[in-house]
Amino acid sequence: MRITTTSLAALLAGASLLAAPGARAAHEIACRMNFSLSGWSAFYKTSSGAGEIRCSNGQHMRVHLSSKGGGLTFGRSSISGIGKFSGIYDIREVLGTYANAEAHAGAARSARSTAMTKGNVSLALSCSGTGWNLGVDFGKFTISAD
């Protein structure tokens, strides 16, 4: 009976080691991005820029930003702002393409907020800037490592 109990304990310990690599971190981390973007739109909308992401666990990275889409939209603008991520357990999860839809209007100075998602990850942007724009558009917002 002693051999069976020891064998069962060893088998359970080995199974827990196999399951460990796929397990997530114990808790969600807070990540924040400071960024700037500039671009234009005339039915097609495009902008690009850069940012830096810092997380509550000490991770940080510089990123390249790109936004492309289309709709009934016209304008030119330069913006800067802050993005807050949710659903993050490692900084690498912020990379990728987010879906977004936006209605916007501004002249000279403007401010706006946008929320977008990528699977379980959400990103809320708050920004202000200069330029002029008017329209409604749908598109994608891509964050890549710099």
N, C-alpha and C positions, 0 to 999 in steps of 0.2 A: 504494500500500500504506500509506503514511503517513496518508492521510485515513481509511482504514478503521480503523486502530489508534486514532486520536484519537477517531473517532466511537464506537467500542466502549467506550473508557474513559469518555467522557461519558455514554453510555447506562447503564453500570454505576454510575457515581456518582449519576445521577438516580434509579435504582432503589433504591439504598441510602437516599436521602433520603426516598423514599416509604414505606419500611418502618420508619423510625425512630419515628414517632409512636405506633405500636402496641407498641413494644418496652417491656419492663419495666425497672425500675431494675436496676442490676448486682447488688444484693444485698438480702437480706431485712433488715428493721429489727425491732428489739425494741420492743414497746409494752406499757405497764403502765397499769392503771386502778385508782385508789383510788375506792371507792364506798360508798354506804349505801342500803339498801332497807328498806321496811316494808310489811306487808300482812297478809292474813288468808286462811283457806281453810275451806270447808265444802262438800266435793265440788268446787266451783269454787275455783280459787286465783288470787289477784291480788295484786300488789305493785308499788310504784313507788318511784323514788328518783332520785338524781343521782350523778354521778361526774366525774372528770377523768382524761383519758388523756394520757400523755406518752410520746414515742417517742425512740429513741436518735439519730435524725437531727435532733432539736430541735423537731419538730412537737408541738403540744399542742392539746387542745380540751376544753371542758366538754360533758357529755352528759346526756341524760335517759334513764332506764332504766325499762322496763316489763316485767313478767313476768305471763303469763296461761296458765292451763292447767286441767286437771281430772283427777279420779281419785278414789281412796279416800283423802281427805286432810282433816284438820281442824286448826285452830290459828290463832295470831296471833303474829307475830314482828317484830323489828327487828334488822337485821344490818348489819355493815360489814365491808369486806374489801378484797382485792387480786385483780385479774384480770390474767392474762398471756396475750397474744395470740401466735399463731404463723401464719406464712403471709402476713405483711403486708409490702407494698412501699411503701405510702402510707397515712397515717393515715385517709383517707376510707374505706378498705376495712373498717374496724372497724364502720362504720354498717350497720344492717340487722337482720334477724331470724334468730336462732339457734334450732335445734331442741334440746330437752333432755328428759331423763327423769330422775326423781329418786325416791329412797327416803329418807325423813327421819324423825327422831324426836328430840325434845328437850324438856326442861323447865327452866325458869328460865334457865340459861346453856347455850349449846350452840355447837358448831363443826361445820363441814361443808365439803366440797369437791365441786365439780361441774365436769364437762367438757361442752362443747357445741360444735357446728359450724355453719358457714354456708359451704357450698361448700368452697373450699380453706382457709378461715380457721378456726382453732380458738381457743377461749377456755377457759381453766382458771380457775375461781374458788375462792378460799380465803377463808372468812369465819367470823365468830363473832358472837354476839348474844344477845339476851334474848327471852323469850317461851316458848310451848309449841307443839309441833306433832307430828303423827303421820300417816304416810301414804305413799302412792305416787302420783305424778302424772306426766303428760306435758304438754308445752306448748311455749310459745315465749318467748324472751327477746329484747326489742327494744332496740337502742341507737340513739338519734337525736340529732342535733346540737342543742345547747341554744340 
